[in-house]
């Protein structure tokens, strides 16, 4: 499957929130839709799910207009909407039946996902009796009911501790391995980096980057090396390198230097110079930026 988001525009009053948002999502690859709070992630997803109607643009699935009600879609909205006083299993069975499952199918699916998220002991308890993190897992579980072809998750990592985040990442990986279409929004880039094949970055209603995450990292790390030297101040290391190789620019990232080289300076040149200095090297190699580094760089370029 291929979902195309084409030139989506949305205004509230006189303020345009989305300025022609366009990107593609393909099945079998998890797409992370990233941006700061207020960037337009949730508004885009709400337009996709027809919670809001866009002012312009369209959503197309495999060449035809996309309608959430006509497809097997699992959806986790940013605002959670389950019933606090009702038993967990009863709610999940109800939601599964609303999406077309028989009673037997709904019970099977509800039990499967409650057990997957390690909450079987709570299935006959009201939602309000669970911790915030466990409530979030139940909210996520309802999106996975009935084995949807398309999974759309808005800020799913909110409220999850590291262990529960790993369980959720395993669930996403399982769905992706089945060739499903997965898109989720988040501003927590470290989690997305572990899960996603593709990313789309949105900033103030504009798409500033979209594509294969590994390819984007290679592109933005081109001609850059990372270096960390034990027992020396990185400023002194940087000064020595730039004195020897004029034209190299440096970035400081924690205890590591990022060297932006040029065609006249090779990795071997740098290694030879390091050996001549007698430095004890802790890290040296090709630089690969984090997703957070990529986002910060692109936002600065966009300003």
N, C-alpha and C positions, 0 to 999 in steps of 0.2 A: 504493500500500500504506500501511497504517497499523498501527504496532506500539504497543500499549498496555501499559504497565507498571503494574500495578494492585496497590497496597497490599502491596508485597513486604516481608516480614519475615524476618530471618535472625539466628540466635544461634549462638554458639560457646560451649558450656558455659553458664555463668550470664550471659554478657554478650551482650546484643542489639546487633548491629552495624547492622542496617537496621531503621528504625522506621516501616515503612509507606511505602515509596518508591513514588511514583506520578508518571508523566509519559508523554507521547506522542511518538512519532517518526513522521514522514511521509516518503514517498519523494519524491525530487527536491529535498530540502533537507537539508543536512548538519547534524546535531545534535552539538554539543559537550557532553559530560558532564564537568563540571568540579568540582574540589574539591582540597583539600589532601591530602597523603599520609595515608592512613589514614581518609579521610572515608567510604569505602564504595563507591567507584567500581568497583574490581575485583571486589568481592564481588557487586555487582549484576550485572555482566557475566557472572560465572561462574555465577550462578543462571540468567541468561538462556540461557546455553549448556549448561545442565544439568551443569556441572562440579560445582556444589553444588546441592542441592535446597533451595529456600526452605521456611521453616516455615509461611508463610502467603502468600496473594496469588497472582496468576497473570499470565502473559504471553499476550496475545491479538493475533493477526495477522489483520486484516480480519475480525474477528468470530469467529474460531476459535482454539482453544488453539494456541499457538506451540510447535513442536518443531523444534529446530535440525537434526535429522537428516532432517526431511521437507521442508526448504527448501534452496535454493541459497544457502548462507551462506559468506562468506569471513571467517575469524576470525584475528586476531593476538592471542594471549594475552600477558599481561604477562611471564610466564616463557617465554622462547624455547625451542623444542623441536626444532630441526633438528639434523642429525647433522654433527658437526665434521669427521669423517674422510672423508665421502662427497663425491663430485663434486656441484657445485651443480646442474647441469642434470639429472642423474640423480634427485636428490632432488625437484626441482620436478615432473618428469614423474611420479614415483611419487605425490606428493601429489595431482596433478591426476587421476590414474587412480583413486585412492581415493575421489574425489568424483564418480566416474561417467564421466569422459571416456574415449574410446577412446585407444589409443596414439598415433594420428596427431594427434588433438585435443590430447592432453596435451603432445606435443612442440611443436606450434604455439603453444599458450598459454604454455608455459614459456619458449620463445625470445622471444616477444613481450614478456614482462614483464622478462626479463633485459636485453633491449635497451633497453626503456623506461627502466629505471633505470641505463643506461649501464655495464653490467657484462658485456657480451658477451665481453670478452677473458678473463674469469675462469670462464666457464661449465663448463669441464672441469677446474677445480681444486677441491681440497677446501675446504670452508667455512672451516676453521681458518686457511687461508693469507691470508684477507682481513682488512683493518682492521676495527675495531669498527663504524665507520660503514657500511662496505660490507656487513658481515654483517647489520646491521640492515635495510639495503635489501633483501637477499635474503629476510629474514624477512617483510618487508612484501610483497614480490612474491608469496610463496606465498598470501597472503590474497586477492590479485586474480585468481588462477588461475580459469579456466573462466567468467569474466564473471559473478560472483555477483549475485543479485538483492538480497542483503542483505550489507552490509559492516560488520563489528564489529571495532574496533581498540582495543586497550588500551595506552595510553601509546606511541603509534607514533612520536612525535618523539624519543624517548630515543636519544641517541647520534648524532643527525644534525646535521651542520654546516649553516650557512645555505643553501649551494648545494643540498645534498641535501634539505633541508627544502622548498625551492622545487619540486624535482622531485616530491616526494611530494604537495605541495599541488596541483600540476598533475594528478596522478593522481586525487586525490579530486574535483577539479573536473570531470574527464572523466566519472567514474562518476556524479556528481550530475546532470550534463547529460543522461545517459541515463535519468534518472528512477528511479535505484536508491535504496534506503534505506540511509543511512549514519549510524552512530553511533560516536563514538570518545571515549574518556576521556582526560583530560590535566590536569596542573596547570600547564602552560605556556600561560598565557592569551594571550600575545601572538600565538602561532601560531594558536590557535583563533579569535581575533578576525578574522584574515585569511581564514579558510576558511568559518566557520559562518554559517548562516542563523538557526539556533535554538540556544539554550543552556539547559542545566539545571544549576543549582548545587546541590551536595550538601555539607552540613556536619554532621559527626558523626552520619551516618546519617539525616539529615532533608533533604528537598528544601526549599530556602529560596527558590528562584526558578526559574521555567521560562517560556519564551516566545520570541517573535521578538526577535532581538538588536537590530535597528534600533529597534523599538518600545520596548524596555526602555531604550535609550539616550535616546530622546526623552523618555520618562517621567521618568527620573532627572535629566535635564538641564533640566527645565521650570523656567522663571523664573530660570535661572542664566545669567550672562554671564562670559566670560573676558576678562581685560585684562592686557597686559604693556606697560610704559612703559620706553623706552630711557633709560639714564642716571640712573635714580632707584631708590632702595631701595623695594621693594614694601611695606614696612611704612609708610613715609611716605605712599605713594600710598593705601594702605588707610585710614590715619587721616584723610586729607583727604576721602575719599569718605564714610566713616561720619559725619564731622562735618557734611557737607552733607546727607546722606540718612540720618537716624537710622532704625534698624530693619533696614538692610542688614547681613547677616552675610557674613564673608569666610572663604575657605579659601586657604591657600598651597600651590600645587603647583609646586615648582621655582621658576622665575622668573615664573610666571604667577599672577595673582589670580583666584579664582572668586568672583563676586559673587552672592549669593543675594538676589534682589530681592523686591519685593512689588507688589501691584496699583497702588499709588500712584506707583510709580517706573517709567518706561518706558525702553527702550533709548535713545530720543532724549534724554531727560533726562540720562542718563549721558554721552552724546556731547557735549551742549552744555556740561556741566560740564568735560569733558576739554579742549574747545576753549578755554574761558575760562582754563584753567590754562596753556595753551601747551605742554602735554606732547607729546612725540614718541611716538606710539603704535606699538608693534611688532606687537601683536595685539589685536584686539577683535572680539567676536561672540558668538553663542550658544554656550554650553558644552555639549560632548558628552563624557560620562565615558567612560573606557576600560573595557574589561571587567574589568580588575584593580580599578579604582576601584569598579565596581558590586559586585564580589565582596566587597571589604573592607567596604564600607558595609553590605551585607546580613548579613555575619557579625557585625559589631558590633551590628546591630539584633537579631540572634538570641541574643546573649549576655545 
